[in-house]
Amino acid sequence: MSFDIDVTKRLGDAQVGAAFVAGEGVTVLFGPSGAGKTSTLNMIAGLIRPDWGHVHVDGETLFDSGERIDVAVERRRIGYVFQEPRLFPHKRVRANLAYGRHDAGESFAFDDVIAFLGIGHLLDRWPRTLSGGEARRVAIGRALLANPRTLLLDEPLSSLDDARREEIMRAIEHIRDVFRLPVLMVTHDMAEAERLATRVVRV
Amino acid sequence: MSLTPTEWQIVGLSLKVALVAMAATLPVAFALAWMLARGRFPGKVVLDALVHLPLVLPPVVTGWLLLIAFGPHGPIGAMLQNWFGVGVLFRWTGAAIAAGVMALPLMVRAMRLSIEAVDRRLESAARTLGAGPWRVFGGITLPLSVPGILAGCVLGFARSIGEFGATITFVSNIPGETRTLPLAIYSALQLPDGDAEVLRLALVSVALSLGALIASELIARRGGRTLHVV
């Protein structure tokens, strides 16, 4: 199983979290805004600490409240494409892409990644000069090049026009079918979920 | 209208004192700015107030406190004398200490603001890419706060050039050793025929201060432009 997740956390008055088991392909976390989808991704990535539960990814325990296991974010190897691209503004696209690269154990070749994302012509640009769709593709490339064992996508298609959405959807399909990387994706759009999802988890 | 050799010497001494003050205060100011921007500890408000104290305290009081601390029988002065055999009293190094202490609040303020302005979301993105805390600090946080650090340094330098009250109290007004620009202007004002010298040194002061302020503004603007976050 790629994902075996059961996490809960109190945020103010609300209790957020999710419990599901998922394998290969694209797993879509589907639910209305405010249901705690992003919080669930953050708990899987290790950016926020669940009050209770466990995170097993790719057979490895990354968090377990009972066994007091909490692997540091930087050692989880979970690729995370945030809703906003979060590109480093003081680094060019090339340096952004290279930030998480490791010489040993690179699962995806640099040239393959920039080719399928169509970002080869952007390498010498500064992040502030990119359009929304370009920045998002660079963010996906940056996450893939950090040699992740899985990829989290938070609303990867939000605030893009139809042509840009199509580009990103094709990229996600490529990651699913060619790279065969397990993807966990958050959306509140049923059409997206239906097209991309191997399975849908309602939150 | 050109400067006399003595006046050149005064300008040179002022620049030396201000540069040393700025360089020595930089690491202290950055550490304090970091603690105030990111730290969560009891007594933070007190630390904040202490850092700002030289800004509001009468400079003569700051100078007197330095005199007590760095004097031959003071806690720091005795330590410097016993361990390193150096004294800073009535030396240009003492003038640099006074200037550094007076510049500290300005430098901490500028640096703290720029550290607080760093988008924490970029840091969490870096961590998901495999960067540990030190790499995040060195590769993301520090470079993104560089404009504020530079602006703080320039402001600190300018403040040091103008330092008067604490300096004259702490290390006196000794020609060739502690007589920096403001002290020299003050001395020239006491002389019946010092007007021309006052004018020349005042113009140098204005030029240096203006230059520093413009530099600081340009750095801040340039920083703001490049570091626009998407």
Interface residues (C-beta under 8 A of the other chain):
Chain A: A45 L47 A72 V73 E74 R75 R76 R77 I78 G79 Y80 F82 E84 P85 R86 L87 F88 P89 H90 Y99 G100 H102 W126 P127 R128 L130 A135 R142 A143 A146 N147
Chain B: D119 R121 L122 S124 A125 A126 R127 T128 L129 G130 A131 G132 G139 I140 P143 L144 T226 L227 H228 V229 V230
